[in-house]
Amino acid sequence: MAEPLVSVVMPAYNSEKYIAKSIESVIAQTYQNWELLITDDRSSDSTQKIAEQYCATDKRIKLFVNKENAGAGVARNNSIMHAKGRYIAFLDSDDLWLTTKLEKQIAFMLEHNYALTYTSYQKFTGDCYLGVVTPPLSTSYSKLLSSNVIGCLTAIYDTEIVGKQFMPLIRKRQDMGLWLKVLKITPKAYCLQETLAYYRIDSGMTQNKFLVLKWQWRFYREVVKLNFLNACYHFSIYSIKGFIKHSV
């Protein structure tokens, strides 16, 4: 039986320092039936040129360019729109995958018929490897609402089970919005507790991710549509867990 096609969604913005290594970590996968869909969010550096060079040498890699800078969520949605794969996977243009990431995670999903999965990942900066993030074995809509335990660079969902799902159009926390949408369709998401990805914490893209509290509040109110008291409740839990996570 042929391996199902995996569509890898990669947003890119001024990633000239890192995008080549991110692309190469996809090319190096032991699981080879993939397409890499890069959407450049109007970079002002050589990100687009580097991506074009890889497109010229590997037909599985495709580049799209946003008409204007619109944020990572819009860039990811554009790649999802063009995706042809059964599985949708995510990798930012500053992060990396281990070579067996797709092979192990797709096998995990096929064996158990899971709709949404994620894995452990290791934080790093430059050549320094930091702590490993090991999420819980599963999560649900109600649990995820207070703690986004799914690292975007590790997530994969199955369109045959939940259909093709897109991210909400908010500048931050779009990934959490997508997982919640999927978890309205399927009861749980499941973790393969192996470290299969590397999360870079020294790039501008990642640093911006830490400035999310105001966006988290907007997310609860504008995307999830929680009333004021429920938003306060989940925001307080999210903030406490986030503080503990980044303090260890």
C-alpha positions as CSV (number, residue, x, y, z in Angstrom):
1,M,0.0,0.0,0.0
2,A,1.4,3.4,-1.0
3,E,2.3,5.8,1.8
4,P,-0.3,8.6,2.2
5,L,0.8,12.0,1.0
6,V,1.7,14.5,3.7
7,S,1.4,18.2,3.0
8,V,4.0,20.2,5.1
9,V,2.8,23.7,5.8
10,M,5.7,26.3,6.2
11,P,5.1,30.0,6.7
12,A,8.2,32.2,6.1
13,Y,9.1,35.7,6.8
14,N,12.6,37.1,6.8
15,S,14.0,33.7,7.5
16,E,17.1,33.8,5.4
17,K,19.3,32.6,8.3
18,Y,17.3,29.5,9.0
19,I,15.0,28.4,6.2
20,A,17.5,26.3,4.3
21,K,18.1,24.1,7.3
22,S,14.3,23.8,7.9
23,I,13.7,22.8,4.3
24,E,16.6,20.3,4.4
25,S,15.1,18.7,7.5
26,V,12.0,17.9,5.4
27,I,14.1,16.7,2.5
28,A,16.0,14.4,4.8
29,Q,12.8,12.6,6.1
30,T,12.9,8.8,5.9
31,Y,9.2,9.1,4.9
32,Q,9.4,10.5,1.4
33,N,5.8,10.9,0.2
34,W,5.4,14.6,1.1
35,E,5.0,18.0,-0.4
36,L,6.4,21.1,1.1
37,L,4.2,24.2,0.7
38,I,6.1,27.4,1.6
39,T,4.1,30.6,1.7
40,D,6.4,33.7,2.0
41,D,4.7,36.6,3.9
42,R,6.4,39.3,1.8
43,S,9.9,38.9,3.2
44,S,12.3,41.8,2.6
45,D,15.5,39.6,2.8
46,S,16.6,36.6,0.6
47,T,14.0,34.1,2.0
48,Q,12.1,33.9,-1.2
49,K,15.2,33.5,-3.3
50,I,16.5,30.6,-1.1
51,A,13.1,28.9,-1.3
52,E,13.0,29.3,-5.1
53,Q,16.4,27.5,-5.3
54,Y,15.0,24.5,-3.5
55,C,11.8,24.5,-5.7
56,A,14.1,24.3,-8.7
57,T,15.8,21.1,-7.5
58,D,12.8,19.3,-5.9
59,K,9.3,19.3,-7.5
60,R,7.8,18.3,-4.2
61,I,8.6,21.9,-2.9
62,K,6.3,24.7,-3.9
63,L,6.5,28.4,-3.1
64,F,3.7,30.9,-2.8
65,V,4.0,34.6,-2.0
66,N,1.4,36.6,-0.1
67,K,0.2,39.8,-1.9
68,E,0.9,41.7,1.4
69,N,2.3,41.0,4.8
70,A,-0.6,39.4,6.7
71,G,0.9,37.2,9.4
72,A,1.7,33.6,9.9
73,G,-1.9,32.5,10.1
74,V,-2.7,33.8,6.7
75,A,0.5,32.3,5.3
76,R,-0.3,28.9,6.8
77,N,-3.9,29.0,5.5
78,N,-2.7,29.7,2.0
79,S,-0.5,26.6,2.1
80,I,-3.4,24.5,3.6
81,M,-5.6,25.7,0.7
82,H,-3.1,24.4,-1.8
83,A,-2.4,21.1,0.1
84,K,-3.2,17.9,-1.7
85,G,-2.2,15.5,1.1
86,R,-4.3,13.4,3.4
87,Y,-2.2,14.6,6.3
88,I,-1.4,18.2,7.1
89,A,1.8,18.8,9.1
90,F,3.3,22.1,10.3
91,L,6.9,23.3,10.4
92,D,8.0,26.9,10.8
93,S,10.9,28.2,8.7
94,D,13.2,28.5,11.8
95,D,12.5,25.0,13.3
96,L,13.7,21.5,12.5
97,W,12.5,17.9,12.3
98,L,14.4,14.8,13.1
99,T,14.7,12.5,10.0
100,T,12.3,9.9,11.3
101,K,9.6,12.4,12.4
102,L,7.1,11.8,9.6
103,E,7.7,8.0,9.4
104,K,7.1,7.5,13.1
105,Q,4.2,9.9,13.5
106,I,2.3,8.8,10.4
107,A,2.7,5.2,11.5
108,F,1.3,6.1,14.9
109,M,-1.7,7.8,13.4
110,L,-2.4,5.0,11.0
111,E,-2.1,2.3,13.6
112,H,-4.6,4.0,16.0
113,N,-6.7,5.9,13.5
114,Y,-5.9,9.2,15.3
115,A,-7.2,12.4,13.7
116,L,-4.7,14.8,15.5
117,T,-1.4,14.0,17.0
118,Y,1.7,15.8,18.3
119,T,5.1,14.9,19.8
120,S,7.7,15.9,22.3
121,Y,10.3,18.4,21.1
122,Q,13.6,19.9,22.1
123,K,14.2,23.7,22.5
124,F,17.5,25.0,21.2
125,T,19.4,28.2,20.5
126,G,22.4,28.2,18.1
127,D,24.4,25.1,19.0
128,C,23.0,24.8,22.5
129,Y,20.3,22.3,23.2
130,L,18.0,23.2,26.0
131,G,15.1,21.3,27.7
132,V,12.9,18.8,26.2
133,V,9.1,19.6,26.2
134,T,7.2,16.4,26.9
135,P,3.4,17.0,26.5
136,P,0.7,14.9,28.1
137,L,-0.3,11.6,26.3
138,S,-3.6,13.2,25.2
139,T,-5.6,16.4,25.4
140,S,-9.2,17.5,24.8
141,Y,-11.0,20.7,23.9
142,S,-11.6,21.6,27.5
143,K,-8.0,20.9,28.6
144,L,-6.4,22.6,25.6
145,L,-8.5,25.7,26.2
146,S,-6.4,26.5,29.3
147,S,-3.1,25.1,28.1
148,N,-1.9,24.7,24.5
149,V,0.2,21.6,24.9
150,I,0.5,21.0,21.2
151,G,3.7,22.4,19.7
152,C,2.9,23.6,16.2
153,L,6.1,22.2,14.7
154,T,4.9,18.7,15.9
155,A,1.2,18.7,14.9
156,I,-0.3,16.6,12.2
157,Y,-4.0,16.2,11.4
158,D,-5.9,13.8,9.1
159,T,-8.2,15.4,6.6
160,E,-9.9,12.1,5.9
161,I,-11.3,12.2,9.5
162,V,-11.8,15.9,10.2
163,G,-11.7,17.5,6.7
164,K,-9.4,20.3,5.7
165,Q,-9.4,22.8,8.6
166,F,-8.0,26.3,8.6
167,M,-6.6,28.7,11.2
168,P,-8.5,31.7,12.5
169,L,-7.4,35.0,11.2
170,I,-5.7,36.5,14.2
171,R,-2.1,37.6,14.3
172,K,-1.2,35.3,17.2
173,R,-2.5,32.0,18.6
174,Q,-3.8,30.8,15.3
175,D,-2.4,27.3,15.9
176,M,-4.3,26.9,19.1
177,G,-7.5,28.0,17.3
178,L,-7.0,25.3,14.7
179,W,-6.5,22.6,17.3
180,L,-9.6,23.6,19.1
181,K,-11.6,23.5,15.8
182,V,-10.3,20.0,15.2
183,L,-11.2,19.0,18.8
184,K,-14.8,20.0,18.2
185,I,-14.9,17.2,15.6
186,T,-12.8,14.5,17.3
187,P,-12.7,14.0,21.1
188,K,-9.0,13.9,21.7
189,A,-5.6,14.6,20.3
190,Y,-2.8,12.1,21.1
191,C,0.9,12.5,21.8
192,L,3.7,10.3,20.5
193,Q,6.1,11.0,23.4
194,E,9.3,10.9,21.4
195,T,11.4,13.9,20.7
196,L,11.1,14.3,17.0
197,A,11.5,18.1,16.5
198,Y,13.7,21.0,17.4
199,Y,12.1,24.4,18.4
200,R,14.4,27.4,17.9
201,I,14.1,30.0,20.6
202,D,16.6,32.6,19.4
203,S,14.9,33.8,16.2
204,G,12.6,36.8,15.8
205,M,9.7,34.6,14.9
206,T,10.1,32.6,18.2
207,Q,10.8,35.7,20.3
208,N,7.5,37.2,19.1
209,K,5.7,34.1,20.3
210,F,6.5,35.0,23.9
211,L,4.6,38.3,23.6
212,V,1.3,36.6,23.4
213,L,-0.6,37.5,26.5
214,K,-2.6,40.3,25.0
215,W,-3.3,38.1,22.0
216,Q,-4.3,35.3,24.2
217,W,-7.0,37.5,25.8
218,R,-8.2,38.6,22.4
219,F,-8.2,35.0,21.3
220,Y,-10.5,33.9,24.1
221,R,-12.9,36.8,23.5
222,E,-12.8,37.2,19.7
223,V,-12.1,33.7,18.4
224,V,-13.4,31.3,21.0
225,K,-16.2,33.8,22.0
226,L,-15.9,33.2,25.7
227,N,-17.9,35.5,28.0
228,F,-15.9,37.8,30.3
229,L,-15.8,35.5,33.3
230,N,-14.9,32.4,31.4
231,A,-12.2,34.3,29.5
232,C,-10.8,35.5,32.9
233,Y,-10.8,32.0,34.2
234,H,-9.0,30.4,31.3
235,F,-6.6,33.3,30.8
236,S,-5.5,33.1,34.5
237,I,-4.8,29.4,34.2
238,Y,-3.0,29.8,30.8
239,S,-0.8,32.6,32.2
240,I,0.2,30.6,35.3
241,K,1.0,27.6,33.3
242,G,2.9,29.7,30.7
243,F,5.0,31.3,33.5
244,I,5.9,27.9,35.0
245,K,6.8,26.5,31.5
246,H,9.2,29.4,30.7
247,S,10.7,29.4,34.1
248,V,12.0,25.9,34.0
